[in-house]
Amino acid sequence: MRNLFVLAAVGLIVYTIIDVLRSDESERFGVHRILWLVFIVVLPVIGSLAWLVLRRLARSASRRGGGAPRPRTASGPVAPDDDPEFLWRLEQQRRRAERDRPAGDHQPEDPRPDA
């Protein structure tokens, strides 16, 4: 039974170390990775549990505060309609094209033909 607790503690420590290494700065509350790793290694169980609790709080706060969290780029490409920067640039291009168009050259808002 004692070996099971040791194995669980080692698994928890390894998991949290990998999780800290893969985290972004907002999940770490601005604390550097190395400081989190030192905390987890010096106080293994307490440091690991503290990391898991604080990371969960950071993720839930980002979901509540800013609407939907921005997808991480490491997990794959972001769809254009999910990227606020892309949508902003697209709107700026549309406004620039509308402004640069001659006054008599008006095009309909929806250029698609009626089906």
N, C-alpha and C positions, 0 to 999 in steps of 0.2 A: 504494500500500500504506500509506503514511503517513496518507493521508486516512481510510482505514478505521479506523486506531487512534484518530484524533482523533474520528471519528464514534462509535465504540464508547465512548470515554471520556465524551463529552457525553451519550450515551444513558444511561450508567450514573449519571452525576451527576443528570440529570433524574429518573430512576427513584427514586433514593435520596431526593432532596428530597421528592418526592410521597409516598414511603413514610413518611418521618419525619413529614410533616404529617398523615398518616392514622393514625399509630400511637397506641396508648394508653400510659399511663405505665409499666405493667409491662414493656412491650417496650423502653422507653427506660431501664430501670434507675433511674428516678426523676430522670434528667437532663432539664432543660427542652428543649423543641423548638428554641428559638433557639440554644442551645449546640451541639446536633447540627448544625444548619444552618450555623453559623459554621465548625465543624470540617470539614464537607463542602466548603464553599466555599474555605476557606483551604488545605486539603490535599485536593484533589478526589479523586484515585484512592484514596489511603490512607484518607481519611475515608469514602468510599463503601464500600470493602471492609470497613472496621472496622464500619460500621453493619450491613451485611448479615450478617457473622459474628455479631456480638453479638445482633442481633435473632433470628437463628436459634437461638442458644443460649437466649435468653429464652423463646422459644416451646416449645422442647423441654423446658426445665426446668419450665414451667407444666404441660405434659402429664404429665410423670413425677411431679411433686410433688403436685399436687392432683387426680389422676385426670383426667377429661376437662375440657378448658378450657371456661369458661363462654362461650356464644356471644355475639358482639358485637351490641349492640342496633342499631348502624348498618346491619347487613346485613339486618335484617328482624325481624319479631316472633319471640319465643321461644315455643315450645310450652309449655303449662302443665306438662306432665309433665317438662320439661327445666329448669324454673325452681325451684331449691331454696327460694326465698322463698315462692313460691306454695304449694308443698307444705307448708311449715311453717305458713303461715297457715291452710290448709285443715285441717290436723291440730289446730291450736288451736281453730278454730271447732267441729270435731267434739267435742273434749273439753269445750268450754264448753257446747254443747248437751246433751251427755250429763250433765254435772254439774247443769245447770239443770232437767232433766226430773224430774217427781215420781217418788218411789220406786216406786210401783206401776205406773207406765207404762213397761214395758219393751218395746222394739221389737227385732225380730231384727236381727242384724248386717247381713245381706244382704236388703234389702227387696224384691228382685226375685222375682217368682213363678217357680216351677219350670216349665220349658218341656218 
